[in-house]
Amino acid sequence: MLYQAHELTHAALAPYRAMSQITQYLNSSIYNPVSYTPFGKSISAFCNVFNTVTKRYGKPEWGISKTKRDGKSIPVDINTVLCTSFCDLINFQKDQTPKQAMSDPKVLLVSPLSGHYATLLRGTVEAMLPEHDVYVTDWRDARSVPLSVGEFDLEDHVDTLIEFIRFLGPDVHVIAVCQPSVSVLAAAAVMAQNDDPCQPKSMTLMGGPIDTRVNPTAVNRHAQTRDISWFRQNVITRVPFPHLGVMRQVYPGFVQLSGFMTMNLDRHVDAHVGLYNHLVEGDGDSEAQHRAFYDEYLAVMDLPAEFFLQTIQTVFQNHDLAKGTMQHRGQKVEPAAITKTALMTVEGEKDDICGVGQTGAAHKLCSGLKEKKKLSFIQPGVGHYGVFNGRRWRTETQPKIAEFIRKNA
């Protein structure tokens, strides 16, 4: 009934949103003298915030149509190069000469399958584009995948990454952002154990939960306080009609979003108060920045229930990868078998979701790698999202990753 209640709430709010939109339009119209008064601006701002909080957010657009190289603007086309039931592999193809294209290292950017769309990595892609051939995993919303397609669990996640790596060839460099770090490390290990000719040149794990026993955060502790049956009973529900994935069991995106919002409730309340004040004051720049962030942050998708539950149990409760007990299709996952794929880990000093040291634990697991093929980096002064987005990502973290990739190309 969880999903049905959510849908009914949206339906119940529909007439109020319509009234609010009309009121906002009337109190912000240049033809209405009241719109120039403090009262009119306040009413318009209140309605604007109400509309922002209660509207339904769809999948955002990438909004990337060009990049710069050698000071020149270059057009960019976004093409889907491979499709699976639960994910599309997309390529940001630059309009450049074959010689320039050959000089760009091929990068597979693995986006999180954790509630937000791959477009959350827009800033990550923009920083990588000028000097790299960028491919991104664009995960599908589980509520749009028909039940007839079947289930999708953590092992399927690893298989999908292996399929993409093989498709791109042995010269690819893999970057995992947050949650998929576990799957990327497992995929690299399985490929090494099988002496796969398409083993990636390097893998960069950014803010990922390789070993959540290290410096545990509130998120990690919450996963430990409940057994898996609690999660199955309290946060798993079925997709209602008329979605394409009707009757599929999912972990709804709105449930995960509410969890993240309540973790930092004061911050989000202050942000919306700030939005109200910016609207009243007519500060268009601050209002636009706020709206751009929340348009992305509030756009969420559903996760397949089996993937979510298996991830909770394997990564956050049993610590299977860290303990050396993780299995993939009946085969033990052994990161120590990795000898060809260079490893870089990136962590944020102030990360309150994935504590410092959790990602760096990968270096100990990859004991078969020579030290010259390893690099650990902790970005000072940034939290979880600052690891892959923002000013310090562009000016400090990304250049180090680019250098690491070229060194191991």
DAPEQUI-V623218 format. One record per residue. SS is DSSP state (a for helix, b for strand, c for the rest). PSI is psi in whole degrees, 0 to 359 (none if undefined). BURIAL is 1 if it has 16 or more other C-alpha atoms within 10 Angstrom, else 0. Layout:
# DAPEQUI-V623218
ss & psi & burial
SS & PSI & BURIAL
SS & PSI & BURIAL
This chain:
# DAPEQUI-V623218
ss & psi & burial
c & 349 & 0
a & 312 & 0
a & 319 & 1
a & 320 & 0
a & 321 & 0
a & 315 & 0
a & 321 & 0
a & 323 & 0
a & 316 & 0
a & 318 & 0
a & 320 & 0
a & 329 & 0
a & 348 & 0
a & 311 & 0
a & 327 & 0
a & 323 & 0
a & 320 & 1
a & 315 & 0
a & 320 & 0
a & 320 & 1
a & 320 & 1
a & 316 & 0
a & 319 & 1
a & 316 & 1
a & 316 & 1
a & 323 & 1
a & 4 & 1
a & 359 & 1
c & 138 & 0
c & 345 & 0
c & 355 & 0
c & 116 & 0
a & 331 & 0
a & 332 & 0
a & 343 & 1
a & 356 & 0
c & 158 & 0
a & 323 & 0
a & 312 & 0
a & 319 & 1
a & 322 & 1
a & 316 & 1
a & 316 & 1
a & 318 & 1
a & 319 & 1
a & 314 & 1
a & 322 & 1
a & 315 & 1
a & 318 & 1
a & 317 & 1
a & 321 & 1
a & 318 & 1
a & 326 & 0
a & 352 & 0
c & 160 & 0
c & 130 & 0
c & 124 & 1
c & 185 & 0
c & 125 & 1
c & 159 & 0
c & 152 & 0
c & 319 & 0
c & 25 & 0
c & 109 & 0
c & 354 & 0
b & 162 & 1
b & 180 & 1
b & 141 & 0
b & 126 & 0
c & 37 & 0
c & 0 & 0
b & 144 & 0
b & 131 & 0
b & 128 & 0
b & 148 & 0
b & 130 & 1
b & 141 & 0
b & 116 & 0
b & 140 & 0
b & 120 & 0
b & 343 & 0
b & 138 & 0
b & 138 & 0
c & 176 & 0
c & 328 & 0
c & 2 & 1
b & 144 & 1
b & 141 & 1
b & 116 & 1
b & 151 & 1
b & 132 & 1
b & 93 & 1
b & 123 & 1
b & 146 & 1
c & 93 & 0
c & 174 & 0
c & 156 & 0
a & 324 & 0
a & 317 & 0
a & 319 & 0
a & 321 & 1
a & 333 & 0
a & 348 & 0
c & 121 & 0
b & 142 & 1
b & 125 & 1
b & 128 & 1
b & 110 & 1
b & 111 & 1
b & 110 & 1
c & 156 & 1
c & 142 & 1
c & 76 & 1
c & 24 & 1
c & 318 & 1
b & 157 & 1
c & 163 & 1
a & 339 & 1
a & 348 & 1
a & 338 & 1
a & 21 & 1
a & 312 & 1
a & 327 & 1
a & 313 & 1
a & 315 & 1
a & 323 & 1
a & 330 & 1
a & 334 & 1
a & 315 & 1
c & 325 & 1
c & 9 & 1
b & 154 & 1
b & 103 & 1
b & 128 & 1
b & 144 & 1
b & 139 & 1
b & 117 & 1
b & 91 & 1
b & 143 & 1
c & 149 & 1
c & 123 & 1
a & 333 & 1
a & 349 & 1
a & 4 & 1
c & 118 & 1
c & 145 & 1
a & 330 & 1
a & 340 & 0
a & 332 & 0
c & 185 & 0
c & 170 & 1
c & 111 & 1
c & 190 & 1
a & 324 & 1
a & 322 & 1
a & 324 & 1
a & 313 & 1
a & 316 & 1
a & 319 & 1
a & 318 & 1
a & 319 & 1
a & 319 & 1
a & 317 & 0
a & 319 & 1
a & 316 & 1
a & 323 & 1
a & 321 & 0
a & 340 & 1
c & 172 & 0
c & 354 & 1
c & 15 & 1
b & 149 & 1
b & 131 & 1
b & 133 & 1
b & 119 & 1
b & 127 & 1
b & 111 & 1
a & 238 & 1
a & 319 & 1
a & 3 & 1
a & 322 & 1
a & 312 & 1
a & 322 & 1
a & 315 & 1
a & 318 & 1
a & 318 & 1
a & 316 & 1
a & 322 & 1
a & 314 & 1
a & 318 & 1
a & 322 & 1
a & 317 & 1
a & 327 & 1
c & 6 & 0
c & 46 & 0
c & 130 & 0
c & 347 & 0
c & 23 & 1
c & 134 & 1
c & 154 & 1
c & 320 & 1
b & 161 & 1
b & 135 & 1
b & 119 & 1
b & 121 & 1
b & 115 & 1
c & 45 & 1
c & 150 & 1
c & 64 & 1
c & 316 & 1
c & 97 & 1
c & 2 & 1
c & 340 & 1
c & 124 & 1
c & 58 & 0
c & 145 & 1
c & 179 & 1
a & 323 & 0
a & 315 & 1
a & 317 & 1
a & 325 & 0
a & 319 & 0
a & 334 & 1
a & 338 & 0
a & 348 & 0
c & 144 & 0
c & 170 & 0
a & 332 & 0
a & 328 & 0
a & 315 & 0
a & 319 & 1
a & 321 & 1
a & 331 & 0
a & 337 & 0
c & 358 & 0
b & 134 & 1
b & 174 & 1
b & 145 & 1
c & 129 & 1
c & 165 & 1
c & 142 & 0
c & 19 & 0
c & 151 & 0
c & 329 & 0
c & 28 & 1
c & 133 & 1
c & 358 & 0
c & 138 & 1
b & 130 & 1
b & 161 & 1
b & 104 & 1
c & 142 & 1
a & 325 & 1
a & 334 & 1
a & 315 & 1
a & 319 & 1
a & 317 & 1
a & 326 & 0
a & 314 & 0
a & 323 & 0
a & 317 & 1
a & 335 & 0
a & 326 & 0
c & 47 & 0
a & 316 & 0
a & 320 & 0
a & 318 & 0
a & 323 & 0
a & 313 & 0
a & 323 & 0
a & 319 & 0
a & 330 & 1
a & 319 & 0
a & 320 & 0
a & 315 & 1
a & 314 & 1
a & 320 & 1
a & 322 & 1
a & 319 & 1
a & 321 & 1
a & 347 & 0
c & 25 & 0
c & 89 & 0
a & 323 & 0
a & 312 & 0
a & 322 & 0
a & 319 & 1
a & 319 & 0
a & 317 & 0
a & 314 & 1
a & 320 & 1
a & 319 & 0
a & 312 & 0
a & 334 & 1
a & 325 & 1
a & 315 & 1
a & 324 & 1
c & 355 & 1
c & 111 & 1
b & 158 & 1
c & 163 & 1
c & 148 & 1
b & 145 & 1
b & 133 & 1
a & 317 & 1
a & 326 & 1
a & 314 & 1
a & 312 & 1
a & 319 & 1
a & 324 & 1
a & 315 & 1
a & 312 & 1
a & 314 & 1
a & 316 & 1
a & 313 & 1
a & 339 & 1
a & 311 & 1
c & 342 & 1
c & 44 & 1
a & 317 & 1
a & 315 & 1
a & 326 & 1
a & 350 & 0
c & 22 & 0
c & 6 & 0
c & 138 & 1
b & 146 & 1
b & 114 & 0
c & 42 & 0
c & 359 & 0
b & 132 & 0
b & 134 & 1
c & 120 & 1
c & 92 & 1
a & 337 & 1
a & 343 & 1
a & 346 & 1
c & 119 & 1
c & 343 & 1
c & 335 & 1
c & 112 & 1
b & 152 & 1
b & 128 & 1
b & 137 & 1
b & 142 & 1
b & 129 & 1
b & 155 & 1
b & 133 & 1
c & 325 & 1
c & 25 & 1
c & 118 & 1
c & 6 & 1
c & 316 & 1
c & 101 & 1
c & 155 & 1
c & 130 & 1
c & 337 & 1
c & 319 & 1
c & 321 & 1
c & 342 & 1
c & 342 & 1
a & 330 & 1
a & 320 & 1
a & 323 & 0
a & 324 & 1
c & 60 & 1
c & 343 & 0
c & 350 & 0
c & 139 & 1
c & 149 & 0
a & 329 & 0
a & 347 & 0
a & 15 & 1
b & 146 & 1
b & 129 & 1
b & 132 & 1
b & 129 & 1
b & 117 & 1
b & 115 & 1
c & 145 & 0
c & 11 & 0
c & 152 & 1
c & 202 & 1
c & 311 & 1
a & 337 & 1
a & 346 & 1
a & 326 & 1
c & 11 & 1
c & 157 & 1
c & 182 & 0
a & 314 & 0
a & 330 & 1
a & 314 & 1
a & 319 & 1
a & 339 & 0
a & 307 & 0
a & 308 & 1
a & 318 & 1
a & 326 & 0
a & 320 & 0
a & 317 & 1
a & 319 & 0
a & 318 & 0
a & 318 & 1
a & 313 & 1
a & 326 & 0
a & 328 & 0
c & 17 & 0
c & none & 0
